[in-house]
Amino acid sequence: MMVGEQIKQIIGFEASDDGSELMTSHNPANDDKVAEFFIATTAEVDKAVEKAAAAFQLYRKKSGTEKAGFLEAIADEIMAIGEELVTVCCAESGLPQGRIAGERGRTTGQLKLFADLLKEGSWLDARIETANPDRVPLPKPDIRSMQIPLGPVVVFGASNFPLAFSVAGGDTASALAAGCSVVVKAHPAHPATSWLIGKAIQKAARSTGMPDGVFSLLFGDGPVLGAQLVKHPEVKAVGFTGSFGAGKAIYDLAVRRDVPIPVYAEMGSTNPVFILPQALQNHGDAIAKGFSGSVTLGVGQFCTNPGMLIYETSEVFTAKLEGEFKQTLGGVMLTTHIYQSYNTGIDRHANTAGVLELAKGNTPGGLNTAMPTLFKIKSDALKTHPDLSEEVFGPTSMVVEATSRRDMLEIARNLTGHLTATVHGTDSDLADYKDLLDILEQKVGRLLINGFPTGVEVCSAMVHGGPFPATTDSRSTSVGTAAINRFTRPVCYQNMPQDLLPDELKNNNVLGIWRLVNGSLSKEEI
C-alpha cells in the first residue's frame, strides 16, 4: 500500500468508508504520519457483526479439511505480501526488521499449526456411548457428544505484537479453527499493518470458498468501538490482549449484557523470578546477565517481561546484577502513550518510600526512547506497598530482597495471579524448596525452571494464561492449540439417527479421527 493511503473498513468481502472522522497512525521513532483511517460508524459495526452472524451459520458446517485449507491460504497470502508488510509494520511500531520478520513467521506458523489440528480432529473431543437396550433396571440410551463453535467472536488487536497477537494472530486463528466467524478491532497504533493482513484474510476467504462475512476488520477509537462490539447481541465471545484496565472494562461490559458472554483477556503480569541460595552462589554471573537481558528484550514490551526478582539478601550478587544492568540498552517504545505510561510508572516507583534505584541502563536517545531502570526494595516495603508488584510495561524490574527462606515463601503466597513464575535453583535447591513450587503452580499458568519467561513457544503444550488479574479466565490459554477450546462448547446428541449425526460422531468414522468409544480411544468403525 502507499503510505498515506486512506484505509477503509473490511466488512466481509466489501470495503466501506461511510465514516467522516479520521484517525492517524505515526512512526513512534520520528512522529511521521504513516496512515490515516476512517472511524467505523455504528451502521458499519452492525453490518460487520450481522454479516458475521449470517456467515457463521455456513462456516460452522465446514469440514475440518475445508477450514484447514482456509487457514493455510491465509498464511500463504500473508507471505505473498512480501517486504511491504515488514516495511509498513516497522514504520508503525518502531520495531526492527528482524523482529517483524520473525513475528511474521510465528503468525503463519501458528495458522498452519491450527490447520494441522483441524485435519487430525482430536480437539473435537468426540465421545460415543452406544446403546444397551438390555441393561437393567433401565435401558442405556445412545449418547454422543463433541465440541461445536460458539458463534461470532470479537478479537482486539494487541499493541506489542502487531502480527502474532493481532489481526491474524492467535485469537483469530483459534476462533476460525473452531468454526467461528471473526470481527477484529484493529489496534489504532498500526492500522496500515492491520489493513494489509486484513486484505490477505479477505483474499484467502474468497479463494477457498468461505462465506461472505466470515472475517471483518474495523478501525476506530478503542473504548467506543470496543464497547459497540462487545455489547452487540450477535457476538458470542471476545479475545483480548492488552492492559489490565482495558481488559477489565471489556470483561465488565460482557458480564453486564442481558446474555453474558465469555471474555478471554490476557492482561499481563510481573512474572516473578525467584533465585534459590545455591543457584545464587554458583550461577550468579549467568543469572544476572540473563535476567538483565530478559528485562530489556524488545524494550521490555512483552507480557512475560520479568518485572520482579526475589532472592535472599546478597551484596555480592546485587553488585553483579547492578553491573550487568548498567550495560543494557533501551529503545523506541511502541507508542507515545506507552512511553508516557512507562515514565509515569518509573516516577511512581522512584517516589515510593523504601524503593531505591539500583541501576539505569543506556538509551540511544530520541523520541519515545525508554531508559531501562532497575529498582530495589526490602521485603517489608513490598508488604507495605503491594502495588509495587504491579506491572510497569517496559524495560524495568523490581529487586525484592528477602530475609530468609520463610520470607521468600511468604512473598510467593502473597502474589496475585501471573502468567509465569521462574525459579533458578540447583537440584538440591529445588528439592529443598518444593513447597515454593507448590505455591507458585497455584499462582501462574507457566512455571519455569532455570530460564527466563520472555519467549513463548507456540506448541500444543503451551499455556499462556494464568489466574486473575493476569487473565479473566485461568482455565484457558491464548497460545498453543488448546486456545481453540475458548471458542467452543460441548453438545450431546441422544438417540440421534445416524443420518442426522455430525460426521465426527457417525458409526463409520468417515473422518478417521480419534474418538472415545465406550471409554476407549479408537479410530475404528462402530
Solvent accessible surface area in square Angstrom, and as a share of the most:
residue,aa,sasa,rsa
1,M,42,0.19
2,M,150,0.67
3,V,97,0.56
4,G,31,0.30
5,E,69,0.31
6,Q,75,0.33
7,I,1,0.00
8,K,82,0.35
9,Q,1,0.00
10,I,3,0.01
11,I,1,0.01
12,G,2,0.02
13,F,46,0.19
14,E,69,0.31
15,A,66,0.51
16,S,17,0.11
17,D,63,0.33
18,D,104,0.54
19,G,8,0.07
20,S,111,0.72
21,E,111,0.50
22,L,73,0.36
23,M,54,0.24
24,T,51,0.30
25,S,4,0.03
26,H,79,0.35
27,N,24,0.12
28,P,8,0.05
29,A,45,0.35
30,N,79,0.41
31,D,85,0.44
32,D,84,0.44
33,K,101,0.43
34,V,7,0.04
35,A,0,0.00
36,E,32,0.14
37,F,1,0.01
38,F,28,0.12
39,I,31,0.16
40,A,10,0.07
41,T,41,0.24
42,T,82,0.48
43,A,70,0.54
44,E,3,0.01
45,V,2,0.01
46,D,50,0.26
47,K,83,0.35
48,A,0,0.00
49,V,0,0.00
50,E,98,0.44
51,K,36,0.15
52,A,0,0.00
53,A,19,0.14
54,A,65,0.50
55,A,1,0.01
56,F,17,0.07
57,Q,108,0.48
58,L,113,0.56
59,Y,0,0.00
60,R,73,0.27
61,K,149,0.63
62,K,49,0.21
63,S,44,0.28
64,G,20,0.19
65,T,94,0.55
66,E,81,0.36
67,K,13,0.06
68,A,0,0.00
69,G,28,0.27
70,F,0,0.00
71,L,0,0.00
72,E,50,0.23
73,A,18,0.14
74,I,1,0.00
75,A,0,0.00
76,D,86,0.45
77,E,33,0.15
78,I,1,0.00
79,M,91,0.41
80,A,77,0.60
81,I,36,0.18
82,G,25,0.24
83,E,113,0.51
84,E,61,0.28
85,L,0,0.00
86,V,4,0.02
87,T,80,0.47
88,V,7,0.04
89,C,0,0.00
90,C,22,0.13
91,A,26,0.20
92,E,1,0.01
93,S,3,0.02
94,G,25,0.24
95,L,10,0.05
96,P,87,0.55
97,Q,117,0.52
98,G,59,0.57
99,R,50,0.18
100,I,0,0.00
101,A,43,0.33
102,G,46,0.44
103,E,7,0.03
104,R,28,0.10
105,G,39,0.37
106,R,53,0.19
107,T,2,0.01
108,T,10,0.06
109,G,35,0.34
110,Q,7,0.03
111,L,1,0.00
112,K,93,0.40
113,L,48,0.24
114,F,4,0.02
115,A,0,0.00
116,D,80,0.42
117,L,27,0.13
118,L,7,0.04
119,K,104,0.44
120,E,78,0.35
121,G,1,0.01
122,S,49,0.31
123,W,29,0.10
124,L,15,0.08
125,D,58,0.30
126,A,3,0.02
127,R,113,0.41
128,I,1,0.00
129,E,65,0.29
130,T,33,0.19
131,A,52,0.40
132,N,63,0.32
133,P,98,0.62
134,D,122,0.63
135,R,109,0.40
136,V,127,0.73
137,P,131,0.82
138,L,123,0.61
139,P,81,0.51
140,K,47,0.20
141,P,37,0.23
142,D,22,0.12
143,I,58,0.30
144,R,8,0.03
145,S,24,0.15
146,M,13,0.06
147,Q,33,0.15
148,I,20,0.10
149,P,16,0.10
150,L,42,0.21
151,G,1,0.01
152,P,5,0.03
153,V,1,0.00
154,V,0,0.00
155,V,1,0.01
156,F,14,0.06
157,G,8,0.07
158,A,1,0.00
159,S,21,0.14
160,N,10,0.05
161,F,19,0.08
162,P,1,0.01
163,L,3,0.01
164,A,1,0.01
165,F,16,0.07
166,S,1,0.01
167,V,1,0.01
168,A,2,0.01
169,G,0,0.00
170,G,6,0.05
171,D,10,0.05
172,T,1,0.00
173,A,0,0.00
174,S,0,0.00
175,A,0,0.00
176,L,0,0.00
177,A,0,0.00
178,A,0,0.00
179,G,0,0.00
180,C,0,0.00
181,S,0,0.00
182,V,0,0.00
183,V,1,0.00
184,V,0,0.00
185,K,10,0.04
186,A,2,0.01
187,H,43,0.19
188,P,41,0.26
189,A,19,0.15
190,H,2,0.01
191,P,0,0.00
192,A,1,0.01
193,T,0,0.00
194,S,1,0.00
195,W,42,0.15
196,L,15,0.07
197,I,4,0.02
198,G,0,0.00
199,K,79,0.33
200,A,5,0.04
201,I,0,0.00
202,Q,18,0.08
203,K,121,0.51
204,A,0,0.00
205,A,1,0.01
206,R,134,0.49
207,S,84,0.54
208,T,47,0.27
209,G,49,0.47
210,M,9,0.04
211,P,14,0.09
212,D,58,0.30
213,G,0,0.00
214,V,1,0.01
215,F,4,0.01
216,S,0,0.00
217,L,0,0.00
218,L,0,0.00
219,F,2,0.01
220,G,0,0.00
221,D,52,0.27
222,G,23,0.23
223,P,108,0.68
224,V,96,0.55
225,L,3,0.01
226,G,3,0.03
227,A,21,0.16
228,Q,49,0.22
229,L,0,0.00
230,V,0,0.00
231,K,112,0.48
232,H,21,0.09
233,P,98,0.61
234,E,67,0.30
235,V,1,0.00
236,K,72,0.31
237,A,0,0.00
238,V,0,0.00
239,G,0,0.00
240,F,15,0.06
241,T,11,0.06
242,G,32,0.31
243,S,67,0.43
244,F,91,0.38
245,G,49,0.47
246,A,44,0.34
247,G,0,0.00
248,K,65,0.27
249,A,54,0.42
250,I,13,0.07
251,Y,74,0.28
252,D,36,0.19
253,L,41,0.20
254,A,0,0.00
255,V,63,0.36
256,R,167,0.61
257,R,28,0.10
258,D,151,0.78
259,V,104,0.60
260,P,79,0.50
261,I,13,0.07
262,P,52,0.33
263,V,6,0.03
264,Y,32,0.12
265,A,1,0.01
266,E,5,0.02
267,M,4,0.02
268,G,9,0.09
269,S,10,0.06
270,T,6,0.03
271,N,0,0.00
272,P,0,0.00
273,V,0,0.00
274,F,0,0.00
275,I,1,0.01
276,L,0,0.00
277,P,56,0.35
278,Q,75,0.33
279,A,1,0.01
280,L,21,0.10
281,Q,151,0.67
282,N,89,0.46
283,H,96,0.43
284,G,2,0.02
285,D,90,0.47
286,A,70,0.54
287,I,8,0.04
288,A,0,0.00
289,K,134,0.57
290,G,25,0.24
291,F,0,0.00
292,S,3,0.02
293,G,39,0.37
294,S,7,0.05
295,V,0,0.00
296,T,16,0.10
297,L,93,0.46
298,G,24,0.23
299,V,21,0.12
300,G,0,0.00
301,Q,3,0.01
302,F,26,0.11
303,C,13,0.08
304,T,3,0.02
305,N,10,0.05
306,P,0,0.00
307,G,14,0.13
308,M,1,0.00
309,L,0,0.00
310,I,0,0.00
311,Y,0,0.00
312,E,48,0.22
313,T,70,0.41
314,S,24,0.16
315,E,148,0.67
316,V,105,0.60
317,F,4,0.02
318,T,11,0.07
319,A,62,0.48
320,K,70,0.30
321,L,0,0.00
322,E,50,0.23
323,G,32,0.31
324,E,46,0.21
325,F,0,0.00
326,K,102,0.43
327,Q,136,0.60
328,T,15,0.09
329,L,107,0.53
330,G,8,0.08
331,G,11,0.10
332,V,37,0.21
333,M,0,0.00
334,L,5,0.02
335,T,26,0.15
336,T,64,0.37
337,H,132,0.59
338,I,22,0.11
339,Y,55,0.21
340,Q,102,0.45
341,S,56,0.36
342,Y,3,0.01
343,N,53,0.27
344,T,81,0.47
345,G,2,0.02
346,I,18,0.09
347,D,81,0.42
348,R,106,0.39
349,H,7,0.03
350,A,55,0.42
351,N,127,0.65
352,T,22,0.13
353,A,77,0.60
354,G,50,0.48
355,V,14,0.08
356,L,111,0.55
357,E,95,0.43
358,L,24,0.12
359,A,4,0.03
360,K,81,0.34
361,G,9,0.08
362,N,73,0.38
363,T,49,0.29
364,P,90,0.57
365,G,43,0.41
366,G,65,0.62
367,L,86,0.43
368,N,7,0.04
369,T,12,0.07
370,A,1,0.00
371,M,66,0.29
372,P,0,0.00
373,T,1,0.01
374,L,0,0.00
375,F,1,0.00
376,K,35,0.15
377,I,3,0.01
378,K,106,0.45
379,S,1,0.01
380,D,94,0.48
381,A,14,0.11
382,L,19,0.09
383,K,91,0.39
384,T,96,0.56
385,H,53,0.24
386,P,88,0.55
387,D,59,0.30
388,L,4,0.02
389,S,27,0.18
390,E,108,0.48
391,E,61,0.27
392,V,16,0.09
393,F,54,0.23
394,G,0,0.00
395,P,0,0.00
396,T,5,0.03
397,S,4,0.02
398,M,3,0.01
399,V,0,0.00
400,V,0,0.00
401,E,5,0.02
402,A,0,0.00
403,T,102,0.59
404,S,43,0.27
405,R,87,0.32
406,R,199,0.72
407,D,11,0.06
408,M,1,0.00
409,L,10,0.05
410,E,68,0.31
411,I,6,0.03
412,A,0,0.00
413,R,129,0.47
414,N,98,0.50
415,L,14,0.07
416,T,81,0.47
417,G,5,0.05
418,H,7,0.03
419,L,1,0.00
420,T,1,0.00
421,A,0,0.00
422,T,0,0.00
423,V,0,0.00
424,H,10,0.05
425,G,4,0.03
426,T,27,0.16
427,D,127,0.66
428,S,52,0.34
429,D,5,0.03
430,L,33,0.16
431,A,75,0.58
432,D,86,0.44
433,Y,12,0.04
434,K,113,0.48
435,D,51,0.27
436,L,0,0.00
437,L,29,0.15
438,D,55,0.28
439,I,21,0.11
440,L,0,0.00
441,E,109,0.49
442,Q,132,0.58
443,K,40,0.17
444,V,14,0.08
445,G,24,0.23
446,R,37,0.14
447,L,60,0.30
448,L,27,0.13
449,I,76,0.38
450,N,84,0.43
451,G,23,0.22
452,F,49,0.20
453,P,0,0.00
454,T,23,0.13
455,G,54,0.52
456,V,19,0.11
457,E,115,0.52
458,V,36,0.21
459,C,45,0.27
460,S,74,0.47
461,A,89,0.69
462,M,20,0.09
463,V,65,0.37
464,H,4,0.02
465,G,1,0.01
466,G,2,0.02
467,P,36,0.23
468,F,105,0.44
469,P,41,0.26
470,A,0,0.00
471,T,8,0.05
472,T,26,0.15
473,D,21,0.11
474,S,64,0.41
475,R,215,0.78
476,S,22,0.14
477,T,7,0.04
478,S,9,0.06
479,V,5,0.03
480,G,3,0.03
481,T,13,0.07
482,A,42,0.32
483,A,1,0.01
484,I,2,0.01
485,N,85,0.43
486,R,7,0.02
487,F,0,0.00
488,T,15,0.08
489,R,117,0.43
490,P,93,0.58
491,V,33,0.19
492,C,77,0.46
493,Y,38,0.14
494,Q,104,0.46
495,N,94,0.48
496,M,65,0.29
497,P,71,0.45
498,Q,71,0.32
499,D,115,0.60
500,L,119,0.59
501,L,8,0.04
502,P,35,0.22
503,D,63,0.33
504,E,29,0.13
505,L,0,0.00
506,K,45,0.19
507,N,46,0.23
508,N,72,0.37
509,N,10,0.05
510,V,88,0.50
511,L,77,0.38
512,G,38,0.36
513,I,5,0.03
514,W,110,0.39
515,R,1,0.00
516,L,49,0.25
517,V,23,0.13
518,N,78,0.40
519,G,54,0.51
520,S,70,0.45
521,L,122,0.61
522,S,24,0.16
523,K,94,0.40
524,E,125,0.56
525,E,124,0.55
526,I,81,0.41
